[in-house]
Amino acid sequence: MKKLALHWQILIGMVLGVVFALIMTQFEWGSTFVSNWIKPFGNIFINSLKLIAVPLILGSLIKGVSDLKDISKLSQMGGRTIGTYILTTLIAVSIGLAVVNIIKPGHSITDETRLQLVENYKGDADSKIAAAAKQKEAGPLQALEDIVPSNIFQAASDNGNMLQVIFFAIFFGIGLILIPEEQSKPVKDFFDGFNEVILKLIDIIMLAAPYGVFALLAALIVEAPSADLFKALSWYAFSVILGLLLMMAVYTAIVFIFTKRTPKFFINGISPAQLLAFSTSSSAATLPLTMERVEEHLGVEEEVASFVLPIGATINMDGTSLYQAVAAVFIAQAFGMDLSLSAQLGIIVTATLASIGSAAVPGAGMVMLVIVLAQAGIPEAGLALIFAVDRPLDMCRTVVNVTGDAAVSMVVAKSVDKLGEPNVKDWNDHYKN
């Protein structure tokens, strides 16, 4: 009997998780049962993906950089990667501002609902504001200073230090390029083998993906806020999702224009990673699968994918920046503020920079949103207005983040003549795609 493709397995797991949670909520003990006996399996699945993230970046990036054999190739690829990521982020923020100014979702918030939301989520908002205040106290070059780790083992012990791990991996790879080949060969052979082991571990972890997303979605449903609050924020959620869908259309257009690959080809290739991103709300946790799909199903050669995607998972947060733009204007509208053109242009710049600083983990964009609000003169307490629907929207914007990484990797690969035909033989053996 033919085995279902991975993306169908994940989708079925998501649907069954939602249905199971809805059934459990009909019983008084149901929510407690899901939280105590189902949710832990989802957490284990996410932890296993996070476990592999740092070794994957170290192995794949060191291998990818050292395989270039030429520093000029590295600078060429790096410049095109960063430039393209910044361009797509600017497009995302602009789309978000356009959508929220046309729909004006904040005008549908009544004074009574606003006060209720602020009261209900004041504690959550205060914690995010405190975290953002700590970050704002840093000097203007603190972000640059933080990229260089003082201890690689300490940096590798925390997934929030991905930029430091990436810096070390690139630096180490450059060192391998600069020494004689006979001396670098044993080290390169080690990392080639190390990388293959990590990829095999990813194959094993992904066998549990349908069960992991089942547990994650079930827990999300039973822990969701009340339906009344969702109704009050439906226009805001609609605005964010519409903006994200428009950004997805931009990606498919960019891929078609620059690589001549059809939207169907692109979406089919990346869809399992999109579904996993939706269920985990983490670009970092999805990175192992994103790399597999981009290399095996979209035709991006390994040396490009192993360089572009880890960087993208760390600094390319198009979905997050779009959401920050929509959320900032929505909160301003809810408080009756009329933002000037200069204030909204400031949001574009700040949201772009803030998205680069967002960690690739669930909810990190909320902390960076505080900085965007402060820059535009919008009350940070308004953050409480959007907490009720932030989790499902976080899932949606992570899909866009991951899709953007894949699209940029294809464009960069095409620009350096490293975009070939998909090689799905190994994946067919595992998942029957």
Residue, then its C-alpha position, 0 to 999 in steps of 0.5 A: m500500500k502506497k504511503l501518504a506524502l509527508h505534507w498530507q500526513i502532517l495536514i491530517g495530524m493537524v485536522l485530527g488534533v483540532v477535532f480531538a480538542l473540540i471533543m475534549t472541550q465538551f468534557e469538564w476534565g477534557s482540557t486538563f487531560v489534553s494539557n497533561w497527557i497530550k501537550p507534552f508529546g508536542n513539546i517533545f517534538i518541538n524540543s527534538l527539532k530545536l535539539i538538531a538546529v544548532p548542530l545542523i547550522l554548524g555542520s551544513l554552514i561549515k560544509g557549505v562555506s568550505d565547499l565554495k573554495d573561494i572567498s569571492k564566491l562567499s562575499q558575492m553570495g552573502g551580499r545577494t542574500i542579505g540584499t534580497y532579504i532586506l528588499t522582501t522585508l521592505i515589501a512585506v512592511s509596505i503591504g502590511l501598512a497598505v492593508v491596515n490603512i484600507i481596512k482600518p480594523g482598529h475602528s471596529i474596537t469599542d471602548e468597552t472591548r478595548l478596556q476588557l482586552v487591556e485588563n485581561y492581558k495587562g500582565d502579558a503586555d507588561s512582561k513584553i514591555a519590560a523585555a523590550a525596555k531592556q533591549k532598548e537600553a543597549g547601545p547603537l552597536q550592541a546588535l553588531e557586538d552581540i554577533v561575535p561570541s566570546n565562547i562558542f560552546q556557550a553560544a551553541s547552548d542557547n537557540g536564541n544565539m543563532l547569529q553567533v553560531i552562524f558567525f562562528a560557522i562562517f568564520f570556521g569555513i573561511g579558515l578551511i578555505l584559506i589553509p592548504e587543501e591537504q590540511s583541510k581535507p580531514v576536517k572537511d571530511f569530518f564535517d561532511g560525515f557529521n552533516e550526513v548524520i544530522l540529515k539522517l536524524i532529521d529523517i527520523i524526527m520527521l517520522a513523528a511529525p504527524y503525531g507532534v502536530f496533532a499534540l500541538l494543535a490539540a493543546l492550542i485549541v483547548e488553551a485558546p481564549s474565549a470566542d467573544l474576544f476573537k470576534a472583537l478582533s476578527w477584522y484585525a486578524f483578517s487584515v494580518i492574514l490578507g497581508l500575509l496571503l499577498m506576501m505569499a503571492v509576491y514570493t511565487a511571483i518572484v520565484f517565477i520571474f527570476t527562476k521560471r519555476t511555476p507557483k505550483f512547483f514552488i508550493n508543492g516543494i515547500s508545503p511540508a515545511q509550511l505546515l510544520a512552521f504553522s504547527t510549531s510557530s518557529s522558523a528555527a524548529t522548521l529549519p531542518l525540514t526547510m533545508e531538506r525540501v529546498e535541496e531535494h524538491l526545489g533544486v537548490e544546491e547544498e552549498v547555497a541552501s546551507f548558507v542562505l537558509p540558516i541566515g534567513a531563519t535568523i534575520n529574514m522575518d517578513g511575516t513578522s515585520l508585516y504583522q508588526a506594521v499591521a499591529a502598530v497601526f491597528i493599536a493606534q486606530a483603536f486608541g483614536m490616533d491618526l498616524s502621519l505619513s512620517a510616522q508610518l515611514g518610521i514604522i517601515v524602517t523600525a519594523t524592518l530592523a526589528s524583524i532582523g533582530s527577532a529570534a526565530v522562536p514563538g512569540a519573539g515578534m511581540v517583544m520587537l513590536v514594543i520597539v515599533l510602537a515606542q518609535a511611532g509614539i503609540p502606547e505600549a499598553g495597547l499590546a494587550l489588545i492583540f494578545a487574544v489572537d496572537r498565537p494563531l497569527d504567529m503560526c500564520r506569519t511563521v509560514v510566511n517567514v519560512t516561505g520567504d527563506a525558500a524563495v530567496s534561496m532559489v533566487v540566490a541559487k539561480s543568480v550564482d548558477k546553483l539551481g538544478e533539478p529536484n532530486v527526490k529519490d532519497w525522500n521518496d524512499h522515506y515518505k513516498n512523495 
